[in-house]
Amino acid sequence: MIKKILVSVALLASVAPGAGAQPIPANPAGPSTCLLTPNVFSVIAPTKCYGFIERNAMQFSTGSALNSTGNTAWAHKAITAFGLTPPANVIWKDDWAGSANFGTTMTGWTVIGLHWGNYPNALDNGSDVGNVSAFYLFDAGAGTNNVALRDLQGISNASVVYTGGTQVPEPTSFGLVAAGLLGLGAVARRRRQV
């Protein structure tokens, strides 16, 4: 009996939010599939991507209200798709000019958006997609402003739309927590009956 309780408690502790590294939820299907490889980033390693979106989805500026309508709708959708809560405003927007640095420090889970104005091989299996955008999720760690893009050609806009996030438990983790609590309740009930 005690052994069952200890196993249930161990299971509960192993899946509780904040108990160790929790993976980001799977990305629901975007407008079309963007790839993480080949990687355009040489310093960071994105975990998920959202896009390609066949337009400039970065048509906003630093401080723009980030919501589900208007010019920031795709950024809002991407952040939500990654299982994160969108902030109130766009954190940083850069009209790219060959620099690999943003003018803001990124920490923890971060989402940036990139727009290719005319990029003939924009990471979608080699076909010419031209005017496209995609959003990338990565862990910026304790802090960085450098994403070190491998090929700046064709990239016209880049935006930080989310940063400072902590790791998010998958929905299945909540199911395991609920199952563990039910198991503990059943064991406690049996103990009272004996």
Protein Blocks (a to p, Z undefined) as FASTA:
>chain_A
ZZmmmmmmmmmmmmgghiajaddddddddfbdcdfbdcfbfkbccfbdcddddbdfklcc
ehiacdfehjllmmmmmmmmnopacdfbdfbdcddehiabdfbdcehjdddddddfbdcb
gopgoiaekjacddddddebjopcbeoiablghpabdcdfbghiacdddfklmmmmmmmm
mmmmmmmmmmmmZZ
